[in-house]
């Protein structure tokens, strides 16, 4: 199939930096436009990855993005987000509003952009002062427990970490420091010893030829955002290869086709379609899936890391269903025309959506921080026949907190006796969330089809751009 290239981009880092200094990003936070949400408007000189940076700032603060309109044609980036906090309230905290404005307008590498006054920004998002352990492995019960036990034996204190599993593959990033002085481990000989010990444990769980990797990294002045790095690790591990939808097609405009399952009720699969808009010179990527927190970050992250540039987008959600429509080109200015490229993009986007949507029972654990705590927690899971499908852990002062998603191959529920045994072992508290992350309250209550009111760029966004841009005032001063 013929490939269309609509421009040959020219990148000059010096010129890009100069333009950013002359015309820094501007942020307008409006609590008056809507009764049920806060409107955040951003405009700045456009550059590859700026959309991901802005979305990353908002999701790191656990803000919920219900709608978004994006335009970045003509070298200028304009974006409008409809946001609330986790419980659906507007953003009224003045310190938080000031932080969002500063963070968007400041380079992400600066210390100013990493400190949120009056609110804790969890270490896993900004951890540049710790030694980092990166692993990609075959997902197997008990492996995280053995790895954390080795780290404890080697005198490593776990300060933060994130682990994901998907399609029988697993990836984790764990931040550690020296248990004696609480400082990063920088001695190369010791780092090599840690890596060798961990490599031995991982290899014992894999057959010859099975993919696996272990890497211990010294502290750096800058590091990739932890959750973005996890996406990169799993993308490189090709966890997307088994991904496919159930055959339904999604379109941002008319003619959306739902699955024929459950007597016409839409299924919970992730649907991705890619078409070509020759009139405008874009490839149109449509995604329809179950809505969840941080969904926009995950899809934008996937497109950015695959070197696609988003020129326009419309994002919406209604109850439990999300619809996203992106008008994109490759970084070299070409559209997606070959079927093999389209298939890979579809698979990678489905994987990006599914990784964080792992099934399992949610457990929130709080305990006093100490060496070997993660090892004790995961050992208790293993002794009770539970496998960790996803985990996020962090420390603040002398307190350690963690959210674990676990499942039981035998289908047994987590009993009160099991919870008491966990609390006794870790000398902390365990809160069990019985609701599955894949089910919404509305779905359980009604059981009806939650089809969103679709926002198509073809019929809606183009008419809104002028009104959106008018709200920013003059761009060039």
ZAMARPA-678250 format. One record per residue (C-alpha): residue number from 0; x negated, y, z. Coordinates in nm, 3 decimals. Each point is the difference from the previous one (the first is absolute). Last residue first. Layout:
residues N
[vexdo NUM, [X, Y, Z]]
...
This chain:
residues 477
[vexdo 476, [-0.341, 3.863, 2.276]]
[vexdo 475, [0.092, -0.296, -0.214]]
[vexdo 474, [0.290, -0.217, 0.113]]
[vexdo 473, [0.269, 0.261, 0.050]]
[vexdo 472, [0.289, -0.112, 0.224]]
[vexdo 471, [0.030, -0.358, 0.120]]
[vexdo 470, [0.377, -0.022, -0.021]]
[vexdo 469, [-0.008, 0.072, -0.373]]
[vexdo 468, [-0.197, -0.320, -0.056]]
[vexdo 467, [0.289, -0.206, 0.135]]
[vexdo 466, [0.264, 0.183, -0.204]]
[vexdo 465, [-0.202, -0.032, -0.319]]
[vexdo 464, [-0.074, -0.366, 0.065]]
[vexdo 463, [0.360, -0.094, 0.076]]
[vexdo 462, [0.130, -0.036, -0.356]]
[vexdo 461, [-0.292, -0.224, -0.095]]
[vexdo 460, [0.059, -0.212, 0.308]]
[vexdo 459, [0.361, -0.095, -0.068]]
[vexdo 458, [0.089, -0.189, -0.317]]
[vexdo 457, [-0.329, -0.149, -0.119]]
[vexdo 456, [-0.153, 0.029, 0.343]]
[vexdo 455, [0.264, -0.235, 0.130]]
[vexdo 454, [0.132, 0.029, 0.354]]
[vexdo 453, [0.208, -0.309, 0.076]]
[vexdo 452, [0.277, 0.004, 0.258]]
[vexdo 451, [-0.115, -0.314, 0.169]]
[vexdo 450, [0.162, -0.343, -0.016]]
[vexdo 449, [0.053, -0.147, 0.343]]
[vexdo 448, [0.216, -0.302, -0.082]]
[vexdo 447, [0.213, -0.105, 0.292]]
[vexdo 446, [-0.080, -0.218, 0.300]]
[vexdo 445, [0.164, 0.255, 0.227]]
[vexdo 444, [-0.162, -0.016, 0.341]]
[vexdo 443, [-0.305, -0.203, -0.085]]
[vexdo 442, [-0.078, 0.207, -0.307]]
[vexdo 441, [0.047, 0.325, 0.188]]
[vexdo 440, [-0.233, -0.110, 0.275]]
[vexdo 439, [-0.269, -0.074, -0.252]]
[vexdo 438, [-0.162, -0.335, -0.048]]
[vexdo 437, [-0.360, -0.051, -0.113]]
[vexdo 436, [-0.153, 0.107, 0.329]]
[vexdo 435, [0.185, -0.282, 0.179]]
[vexdo 434, [0.181, 0.119, 0.310]]
[vexdo 433, [-0.106, -0.180, 0.318]]
[vexdo 432, [-0.254, 0.259, 0.112]]
[vexdo 431, [-0.197, -0.158, 0.287]]
[vexdo 430, [-0.178, 0.229, 0.247]]
[vexdo 429, [-0.312, -0.138, 0.171]]
[vexdo 428, [-0.154, 0.167, 0.305]]
[vexdo 427, [-0.347, -0.036, 0.149]]
[vexdo 426, [-0.225, -0.229, 0.200]]
[vexdo 425, [-0.115, -0.177, -0.318]]
[vexdo 424, [0.062, -0.354, 0.122]]
[vexdo 423, [0.291, 0.086, 0.229]]
[vexdo 422, [0.177, 0.201, -0.269]]
[vexdo 421, [-0.047, -0.280, -0.253]]
[vexdo 420, [0.133, -0.266, 0.239]]
[vexdo 419, [0.302, 0.218, 0.076]]
[vexdo 418, [0.068, 0.039, -0.374]]
[vexdo 417, [-0.019, -0.379, -0.048]]
[vexdo 416, [0.241, -0.061, 0.285]]
[vexdo 415, [0.243, 0.251, -0.146]]
[vexdo 414, [-0.002, -0.200, -0.321]]
[vexdo 413, [-0.136, 0.099, -0.341]]
[vexdo 412, [0.227, -0.182, -0.242]]
[vexdo 411, [-0.090, -0.337, -0.149]]
[vexdo 410, [-0.012, -0.034, -0.379]]
[vexdo 409, [-0.270, -0.265, -0.003]]
[vexdo 408, [-0.230, 0.220, -0.208]]
[vexdo 407, [0.025, 0.272, 0.262]]
[vexdo 406, [-0.037, 0.359, -0.110]]
[vexdo 405, [-0.178, 0.306, 0.132]]
[vexdo 404, [0.003, 0.373, -0.067]]
[vexdo 403, [-0.231, 0.175, 0.245]]
[vexdo 402, [0.002, 0.360, 0.120]]
[vexdo 401, [-0.286, 0.090, 0.231]]
[vexdo 400, [-0.081, 0.237, 0.281]]
[vexdo 399, [-0.312, 0.036, 0.212]]
[vexdo 398, [-0.024, 0.242, 0.293]]
[vexdo 397, [-0.323, 0.116, 0.171]]
[vexdo 396, [-0.032, 0.313, -0.214]]
[vexdo 395, [0.201, -0.057, -0.316]]
[vexdo 394, [-0.041, -0.331, -0.178]]
[vexdo 393, [0.141, -0.141, -0.323]]
[vexdo 392, [0.154, -0.307, -0.156]]
[vexdo 391, [0.201, -0.071, -0.316]]
[vexdo 390, [0.085, -0.358, -0.094]]
[vexdo 389, [0.167, -0.196, -0.280]]
[vexdo 388, [0.078, -0.369, -0.061]]
[vexdo 387, [-0.134, -0.129, 0.332]]
[vexdo 386, [0.074, -0.371, 0.046]]
[vexdo 385, [0.178, -0.134, 0.308]]
[vexdo 384, [-0.038, -0.358, 0.129]]
[vexdo 383, [0.006, 0.091, 0.370]]
[vexdo 382, [-0.374, -0.064, 0.044]]
[vexdo 381, [-0.069, 0.207, -0.313]]
[vexdo 380, [0.188, 0.303, 0.128]]
[vexdo 379, [-0.175, -0.028, 0.337]]
[vexdo 378, [-0.334, -0.008, -0.184]]
[vexdo 377, [0.099, 0.311, -0.197]]
[vexdo 376, [0.061, 0.196, 0.320]]
[vexdo 375, [-0.314, -0.125, 0.176]]
[vexdo 374, [-0.227, 0.078, -0.296]]
[vexdo 373, [0.155, 0.345, -0.038]]
[vexdo 372, [-0.075, 0.067, 0.367]]
[vexdo 371, [-0.361, -0.121, -0.024]]
[vexdo 370, [-0.158, 0.311, 0.150]]
[vexdo 369, [0.254, 0.210, 0.186]]
[vexdo 368, [0.284, 0.244, -0.057]]
[vexdo 367, [0.286, -0.015, 0.248]]
[vexdo 366, [0.304, -0.148, -0.167]]
[vexdo 365, [0.284, 0.081, -0.241]]
[vexdo 364, [0.150, -0.247, -0.248]]
[vexdo 363, [0.276, 0.065, -0.253]]
[vexdo 362, [0.124, -0.323, -0.161]]
[vexdo 361, [0.182, -0.013, -0.334]]
[vexdo 360, [0.129, -0.335, -0.127]]
[vexdo 359, [-0.110, -0.081, -0.351]]
[vexdo 358, [0.029, 0.076, -0.369]]
[vexdo 357, [-0.261, 0.216, -0.171]]
[vexdo 356, [0.128, 0.325, -0.150]]
[vexdo 355, [-0.341, 0.168, 0.019]]
[vexdo 354, [-0.141, -0.218, -0.274]]
[vexdo 353, [0.324, -0.013, -0.201]]
[vexdo 352, [0.004, 0.351, -0.147]]
[vexdo 351, [-0.365, -0.003, -0.106]]
[vexdo 350, [0.047, -0.352, -0.142]]
[vexdo 349, [0.295, 0.112, -0.212]]
[vexdo 348, [-0.208, 0.295, -0.122]]
[vexdo 347, [-0.293, -0.226, -0.091]]
[vexdo 346, [0.221, -0.246, -0.189]]
[vexdo 345, [0.169, 0.272, -0.203]]
[vexdo 344, [-0.336, 0.164, -0.078]]
[vexdo 343, [-0.144, -0.335, -0.109]]
[vexdo 342, [0.298, -0.071, -0.227]]
[vexdo 341, [-0.022, 0.344, -0.156]]
[vexdo 340, [-0.368, -0.047, -0.075]]
[vexdo 339, [0.062, -0.343, -0.156]]
[vexdo 338, [0.291, 0.139, -0.205]]
[vexdo 337, [-0.223, 0.262, -0.160]]
[vexdo 336, [0.146, 0.352, -0.020]]
[vexdo 335, [-0.070, 0.175, 0.330]]
[vexdo 334, [-0.052, 0.364, -0.090]]
[vexdo 333, [-0.332, 0.169, -0.070]]
[vexdo 332, [-0.144, 0.317, 0.156]]
[vexdo 331, [-0.330, -0.148, 0.123]]
[vexdo 330, [0.138, -0.004, 0.357]]
[vexdo 329, [0.281, -0.224, -0.119]]
[vexdo 328, [0.332, 0.168, -0.047]]
[vexdo 327, [0.301, 0.023, 0.228]]
[vexdo 326, [0.365, 0.100, 0.032]]
[vexdo 325, [0.109, -0.161, 0.327]]
[vexdo 324, [0.349, -0.106, 0.112]]
[vexdo 323, [0.062, -0.133, 0.351]]
[vexdo 322, [0.321, -0.157, 0.127]]
[vexdo 321, [0.042, -0.108, 0.362]]
[vexdo 320, [0.273, -0.217, 0.149]]
[vexdo 319, [0.096, -0.038, 0.369]]
[vexdo 318, [0.231, 0.300, 0.046]]
[vexdo 317, [-0.053, 0.210, -0.311]]
[vexdo 316, [-0.353, 0.081, -0.104]]
[vexdo 315, [-0.147, 0.245, -0.247]]
[vexdo 314, [-0.326, 0.079, -0.177]]
[vexdo 313, [-0.035, 0.201, -0.320]]
[vexdo 312, [-0.336, 0.025, -0.172]]
[vexdo 311, [-0.197, 0.210, -0.245]]
[vexdo 310, [-0.362, 0.009, -0.108]]
[vexdo 309, [-0.131, -0.303, 0.194]]
[vexdo 308, [-0.353, -0.093, -0.107]]
[vexdo 307, [-0.100, -0.364, -0.034]]
[vexdo 306, [-0.344, -0.120, 0.107]]
[vexdo 305, [0.103, -0.338, 0.148]]
[vexdo 304, [-0.089, 0.147, 0.340]]
[vexdo 303, [0.242, 0.288, -0.058]]
[vexdo 302, [0.290, -0.223, -0.109]]
[vexdo 301, [-0.043, -0.232, 0.299]]
[vexdo 300, [-0.030, 0.287, 0.249]]
[vexdo 299, [0.313, 0.164, -0.144]]
[vexdo 298, [0.188, -0.328, 0.055]]
[vexdo 297, [-0.125, -0.052, 0.357]]
[vexdo 296, [0.041, 0.362, 0.110]]
[vexdo 295, [0.358, 0.010, -0.130]]
[vexdo 294, [0.090, -0.317, 0.193]]
[vexdo 293, [-0.139, 0.139, 0.328]]
[vexdo 292, [0.313, -0.095, 0.198]]
[vexdo 291, [0.248, -0.237, -0.170]]
[vexdo 290, [0.244, -0.003, -0.291]]
[vexdo 289, [0.081, -0.326, -0.175]]
[vexdo 288, [-0.105, 0.013, -0.362]]
[vexdo 287, [0.044, 0.181, -0.332]]
[vexdo 286, [-0.304, 0.122, -0.189]]
[vexdo 285, [-0.002, 0.178, -0.335]]
[vexdo 284, [-0.321, 0.083, -0.188]]
[vexdo 283, [0.038, 0.229, -0.303]]
[vexdo 282, [-0.303, 0.017, -0.229]]
[vexdo 281, [-0.043, 0.354, -0.120]]
[vexdo 280, [-0.038, 0.195, -0.324]]
[vexdo 279, [0.301, 0.230, 0.035]]
[vexdo 278, [0.190, -0.111, -0.312]]
[vexdo 277, [-0.168, -0.343, 0.009]]
[vexdo 276, [0.151, -0.094, 0.336]]
[vexdo 275, [-0.131, -0.355, 0.033]]
[vexdo 274, [0.148, -0.259, 0.235]]
[vexdo 273, [-0.116, -0.185, 0.311]]
[vexdo 272, [0.228, -0.199, 0.231]]
[vexdo 271, [-0.052, -0.101, 0.364]]
[vexdo 270, [0.246, -0.190, 0.221]]
[vexdo 269, [-0.074, -0.097, 0.361]]
[vexdo 268, [0.236, -0.270, 0.122]]
[vexdo 267, [0.268, 0.050, 0.267]]
[vexdo 266, [0.287, -0.099, -0.221]]
[vexdo 265, [0.287, 0.218, -0.114]]
[vexdo 264, [0.347, -0.138, 0.071]]
[vexdo 263, [0.155, -0.119, -0.325]]
[vexdo 262, [0.144, -0.326, 0.125]]
[vexdo 261, [-0.297, -0.086, 0.224]]
[vexdo 260, [-0.254, -0.006, -0.279]]
[vexdo 259, [0.048, 0.142, -0.348]]
[vexdo 258, [-0.279, 0.243, 0.047]]
[vexdo 257, [0.068, 0.361, -0.078]]
[vexdo 256, [-0.044, 0.180, -0.332]]
[vexdo 255, [-0.034, 0.376, -0.001]]
[vexdo 254, [0.166, 0.132, -0.313]]
[vexdo 253, [-0.019, 0.374, 0.037]]
[vexdo 252, [-0.306, 0.182, 0.129]]
[vexdo 251, [-0.286, -0.100, 0.225]]
[vexdo 250, [-0.009, -0.349, -0.142]]
[vexdo 249, [-0.040, -0.334, 0.172]]
[vexdo 248, [0.001, -0.339, -0.166]]
[vexdo 247, [0.086, -0.325, 0.167]]
[vexdo 246, [-0.222, -0.300, -0.063]]
[vexdo 245, [-0.059, -0.123, 0.356]]
[vexdo 244, [-0.314, 0.212, 0.035]]
[vexdo 243, [-0.355, -0.129, -0.031]]
[vexdo 242, [-0.310, -0.019, 0.215]]
[vexdo 241, [-0.227, -0.308, -0.013]]
[vexdo 240, [-0.295, 0.208, -0.132]]
[vexdo 239, [0.036, 0.288, 0.248]]
[vexdo 238, [-0.235, -0.147, 0.262]]
[vexdo 237, [-0.281, 0.077, -0.244]]
[vexdo 236, [-0.271, 0.028, 0.270]]
[vexdo 235, [-0.095, 0.338, -0.150]]
[vexdo 234, [0.361, 0.110, 0.052]]
[vexdo 233, [-0.007, -0.140, 0.354]]
[vexdo 232, [-0.313, 0.200, 0.085]]
[vexdo 231, [0.132, 0.316, -0.167]]
[vexdo 230, [0.333, -0.020, 0.186]]
[vexdo 229, [-0.192, -0.046, 0.325]]
[vexdo 228, [-0.213, 0.305, -0.087]]
[vexdo 227, [0.316, 0.206, -0.044]]
[vexdo 226, [0.107, -0.115, 0.345]]
[vexdo 225, [-0.331, 0.105, 0.151]]
[vexdo 224, [-0.036, 0.338, -0.172]]
[vexdo 223, [-0.334, -0.014, -0.179]]
[vexdo 222, [-0.295, 0.093, 0.216]]
[vexdo 221, [-0.199, 0.318, 0.044]]
[vexdo 220, [-0.308, 0.081, 0.209]]
[vexdo 219, [-0.079, -0.369, 0.014]]
[vexdo 218, [-0.019, -0.256, 0.281]]
[vexdo 217, [-0.178, -0.323, -0.100]]
[vexdo 216, [0.195, -0.259, -0.198]]
[vexdo 215, [0.042, -0.373, 0.071]]
[vexdo 214, [0.124, -0.201, -0.301]]
[vexdo 213, [0.161, -0.342, -0.017]]
[vexdo 212, [0.140, -0.149, -0.320]]
[vexdo 211, [0.215, -0.295, -0.101]]
[vexdo 210, [0.111, -0.171, -0.319]]
[vexdo 209, [0.009, -0.381, 0.009]]
[vexdo 208, [-0.289, -0.168, -0.183]]
[vexdo 207, [-0.077, -0.256, 0.271]]
[vexdo 206, [0.293, -0.027, 0.236]]
[vexdo 205, [0.065, 0.270, 0.252]]
[vexdo 204, [0.051, 0.007, 0.378]]
[vexdo 203, [-0.363, -0.082, 0.085]]
[vexdo 202, [-0.105, 0.274, -0.243]]
[vexdo 201, [0.179, 0.259, 0.213]]
[vexdo 200, [-0.175, -0.103, 0.322]]
[vexdo 199, [-0.344, -0.007, -0.165]]
[vexdo 198, [0.059, 0.339, -0.162]]
[vexdo 197, [0.089, 0.142, 0.341]]
[vexdo 196, [-0.330, -0.115, 0.147]]
[vexdo 195, [-0.198, 0.128, -0.301]]
[vexdo 194, [0.174, 0.340, 0.008]]
[vexdo 193, [-0.067, 0.046, 0.370]]
[vexdo 192, [-0.366, -0.096, -0.043]]
[vexdo 191, [-0.039, 0.240, -0.293]]
[vexdo 190, [0.149, 0.282, 0.208]]
[vexdo 189, [-0.242, -0.085, 0.282]]
[vexdo 188, [-0.299, 0.023, -0.230]]
[vexdo 187, [0.132, 0.320, -0.157]]
[vexdo 186, [0.031, 0.181, 0.333]]
[vexdo 185, [0.288, 0.245, -0.049]]
[vexdo 184, [0.267, -0.128, 0.238]]
[vexdo 183, [0.225, 0.295, 0.083]]
[vexdo 182, [0.004, 0.116, 0.363]]
[vexdo 181, [0.200, -0.131, 0.295]]
[vexdo 180, [-0.316, -0.037, 0.209]]
[vexdo 179, [-0.005, -0.367, 0.099]]
[vexdo 178, [0.296, -0.129, -0.204]]
[vexdo 177, [-0.155, 0.125, -0.325]]
[vexdo 176, [0.260, 0.118, -0.252]]
[vexdo 175, [0.257, -0.162, -0.225]]
[vexdo 174, [0.248, 0.095, -0.273]]
[vexdo 173, [0.187, -0.291, -0.160]]
[vexdo 172, [0.117, -0.003, -0.362]]
[vexdo 171, [0.205, -0.299, -0.106]]
[vexdo 170, [0.100, -0.188, -0.312]]
[vexdo 169, [0.204, -0.316, -0.047]]
[vexdo 168, [0.105, -0.222, -0.289]]
[vexdo 167, [0.276, -0.260, 0.007]]
[vexdo 166, [0.223, 0.218, -0.220]]
[vexdo 165, [-0.041, 0.304, 0.224]]
[vexdo 164, [-0.161, 0.055, 0.338]]
[vexdo 163, [-0.094, 0.330, 0.165]]
[vexdo 162, [-0.234, 0.093, 0.286]]
[vexdo 161, [-0.071, 0.340, 0.157]]
[vexdo 160, [-0.256, 0.086, 0.268]]
[vexdo 159, [-0.100, 0.227, 0.282]]
[vexdo 158, [-0.248, 0.024, 0.289]]
[vexdo 157, [-0.126, -0.359, 0.006]]
[vexdo 156, [-0.295, -0.020, 0.240]]
[vexdo 155, [-0.289, -0.204, -0.137]]
[vexdo 154, [-0.228, -0.188, 0.241]]
[vexdo 153, [-0.073, -0.294, -0.232]]
[vexdo 152, [0.227, -0.232, 0.201]]
[vexdo 151, [0.288, 0.250, -0.040]]
[vexdo 150, [-0.053, 0.017, -0.377]]
[vexdo 149, [-0.005, -0.381, -0.018]]
[vexdo 148, [0.331, -0.019, 0.189]]
[vexdo 147, [0.153, 0.258, -0.238]]
[vexdo 146, [-0.096, -0.215, -0.300]]
[vexdo 145, [0.136, -0.317, 0.160]]
[vexdo 144, [0.336, 0.159, 0.080]]
[vexdo 143, [0.028, 0.155, -0.346]]
[vexdo 142, [-0.053, -0.347, -0.151]]
[vexdo 141, [0.261, -0.169, 0.219]]
[vexdo 140, [0.250, -0.080, -0.275]]
[vexdo 139, [-0.142, 0.035, -0.354]]
[vexdo 138, [0.031, 0.275, -0.259]]
[vexdo 137, [-0.280, -0.050, -0.253]]
[vexdo 136, [-0.250, 0.276, 0.061]]
[vexdo 135, [-0.088, 0.364, -0.063]]
[vexdo 134, [-0.205, 0.165, 0.274]]
[vexdo 133, [-0.120, 0.349, 0.087]]
[vexdo 132, [-0.177, 0.080, 0.331]]
[vexdo 131, [-0.057, 0.367, 0.078]]
[vexdo 130, [-0.249, 0.160, 0.242]]
[vexdo 129, [0.168, 0.295, 0.164]]
[vexdo 128, [-0.023, 0.380, -0.035]]
[vexdo 127, [0.193, 0.030, -0.326]]
[vexdo 126, [0.333, -0.120, 0.139]]
[vexdo 125, [0.260, 0.243, -0.137]]
[vexdo 124, [0.305, -0.214, -0.078]]
[vexdo 123, [-0.075, -0.296, 0.229]]
[vexdo 122, [-0.064, 0.238, 0.285]]
[vexdo 121, [0.365, 0.110, 0.035]]
[vexdo 120, [0.072, 0.369, -0.033]]
[vexdo 119, [0.116, 0.102, 0.346]]
[vexdo 118, [0.219, 0.306, 0.020]]
[vexdo 117, [-0.027, 0.336, 0.182]]
[vexdo 116, [-0.245, 0.143, -0.250]]
[vexdo 115, [-0.071, -0.231, -0.296]]
[vexdo 114, [-0.369, -0.044, -0.064]]
[vexdo 113, [-0.117, -0.154, -0.328]]
[vexdo 112, [0.045, 0.293, -0.237]]
[vexdo 111, [-0.217, 0.225, 0.215]]
[vexdo 110, [-0.275, -0.263, -0.001]]
[vexdo 109, [-0.042, 0.043, -0.375]]
[vexdo 108, [0.001, -0.291, -0.242]]
[vexdo 107, [0.365, 0.052, -0.097]]
[vexdo 106, [-0.073, 0.348, -0.132]]
[vexdo 105, [0.236, 0.250, 0.155]]
[vexdo 104, [0.326, 0.144, -0.135]]
[vexdo 103, [0.202, -0.319, 0.051]]
[vexdo 102, [-0.140, -0.049, 0.352]]
[vexdo 101, [0.049, 0.363, 0.098]]
[vexdo 100, [0.367, 0.012, -0.098]]
[vexdo 99, [0.073, -0.342, 0.150]]
[vexdo 98, [-0.176, 0.099, 0.325]]
[vexdo 97, [0.197, 0.324, 0.030]]
[vexdo 96, [0.328, -0.192, -0.039]]
[vexdo 95, [-0.115, -0.250, 0.263]]
[vexdo 94, [-0.089, 0.275, 0.246]]
[vexdo 93, [0.334, 0.171, -0.065]]
[vexdo 92, [0.199, -0.318, 0.073]]
[vexdo 91, [0.322, 0.043, -0.200]]
[vexdo 90, [-0.023, -0.277, -0.261]]
[vexdo 89, [0.363, -0.102, -0.055]]
[vexdo 88, [0.139, -0.309, 0.168]]
[vexdo 87, [0.054, -0.345, -0.152]]
[vexdo 86, [-0.144, -0.222, 0.272]]
[vexdo 85, [-0.337, -0.048, -0.170]]
[vexdo 84, [-0.041, 0.372, -0.074]]
[vexdo 83, [0.167, 0.159, -0.300]]
[vexdo 82, [-0.112, 0.089, -0.350]]
[vexdo 81, [0.128, 0.128, -0.337]]
[vexdo 80, [-0.315, 0.061, -0.204]]
[vexdo 79, [-0.053, 0.250, -0.284]]
[vexdo 78, [-0.312, -0.007, -0.217]]
[vexdo 77, [-0.173, 0.239, -0.234]]
[vexdo 76, [-0.345, -0.067, -0.150]]
[vexdo 75, [-0.148, 0.229, -0.264]]
[vexdo 74, [-0.224, -0.093, -0.296]]
[vexdo 73, [0.277, 0.037, -0.255]]
[vexdo 72, [0.210, -0.292, 0.123]]
[vexdo 71, [0.002, -0.107, 0.366]]
[vexdo 70, [0.368, -0.034, 0.091]]
[vexdo 69, [0.136, -0.204, 0.290]]
[vexdo 68, [0.346, -0.021, 0.155]]
[vexdo 67, [0.035, -0.190, 0.327]]
[vexdo 66, [0.276, -0.161, 0.201]]
[vexdo 65, [0.033, -0.194, 0.328]]
[vexdo 64, [-0.356, 0.049, 0.129]]
[vexdo 63, [-0.019, -0.124, 0.362]]
[vexdo 62, [-0.275, 0.153, 0.216]]
[vexdo 61, [-0.225, -0.241, 0.187]]
[vexdo 60, [-0.275, 0.264, 0.031]]
[vexdo 59, [-0.230, -0.212, -0.219]]
[vexdo 58, [0.288, -0.006, -0.249]]
[vexdo 57, [-0.005, 0.379, -0.044]]
[vexdo 56, [-0.376, 0.035, -0.042]]
[vexdo 55, [-0.014, -0.298, -0.238]]
[vexdo 54, [0.274, 0.147, -0.219]]
[vexdo 53, [-0.208, 0.316, -0.040]]
[vexdo 52, [-0.322, -0.187, -0.078]]
[vexdo 51, [0.176, -0.240, -0.239]]
[vexdo 50, [0.141, 0.291, -0.199]]
[vexdo 49, [-0.346, 0.159, -0.016]]
[vexdo 48, [-0.156, -0.316, -0.145]]
[vexdo 47, [-0.111, 0.140, -0.336]]
[vexdo 46, [0.001, 0.378, 0.010]]
[vexdo 45, [0.265, 0.271, -0.035]]
[vexdo 44, [-0.044, 0.354, 0.129]]
[vexdo 43, [0.244, 0.048, 0.285]]
[vexdo 42, [0.367, -0.003, 0.095]]
[vexdo 41, [0.166, -0.172, 0.296]]
[vexdo 40, [0.361, 0.021, 0.118]]
[vexdo 39, [0.117, -0.174, 0.319]]
[vexdo 38, [0.377, -0.001, 0.056]]
[vexdo 37, [0.113, -0.117, 0.344]]
[vexdo 36, [0.302, -0.228, 0.024]]
[vexdo 35, [0.366, -0.035, 0.106]]
[vexdo 34, [0.141, 0.350, -0.022]]
[vexdo 33, [-0.181, 0.100, -0.317]]
[vexdo 32, [-0.156, 0.327, -0.124]]
[vexdo 31, [-0.064, 0.147, 0.346]]
[vexdo 30, [-0.288, -0.211, 0.130]]
[vexdo 29, [-0.248, 0.111, -0.267]]
[vexdo 28, [-0.372, -0.081, 0.010]]
[vexdo 27, [-0.194, 0.183, -0.273]]
[vexdo 26, [-0.352, -0.117, -0.081]]
[vexdo 25, [-0.261, 0.164, -0.222]]
[vexdo 24, [-0.305, -0.171, -0.145]]
[vexdo 23, [-0.305, 0.221, -0.063]]
[vexdo 22, [-0.018, 0.211, -0.318]]
[vexdo 21, [-0.346, 0.157, -0.015]]
[vexdo 20, [-0.161, -0.274, 0.210]]
[vexdo 19, [0.179, -0.280, -0.187]]
[vexdo 18, [-0.097, 0.153, -0.335]]
[vexdo 17, [-0.365, 0.012, 0.113]]
[vexdo 16, [0.006, -0.363, 0.114]]
[vexdo 15, [0.144, -0.112, -0.335]]
[vexdo 14, [-0.259, 0.207, -0.187]]
[vexdo 13, [-0.284, -0.163, 0.195]]
[vexdo 12, [0.147, -0.349, -0.040]]
[vexdo 11, [0.045, 0.041, -0.379]]
[vexdo 10, [0.251, -0.247, -0.140]]
[vexdo 9, [0.118, 0.014, -0.361]]
[vexdo 8, [0.307, -0.201, -0.093]]
[vexdo 7, [0.042, -0.125, -0.356]]
[vexdo 6, [0.363, 0.060, -0.092]]
[vexdo 5, [0.308, -0.177, -0.128]]
[vexdo 4, [-0.137, -0.348, -0.053]]
[vexdo 3, [0.258, -0.237, -0.151]]
[vexdo 2, [-0.076, -0.369, -0.038]]
[vexdo 1, [0.136, -0.203, -0.292]]
[vexdo 0, [0.125, -0.347, 0.085]]
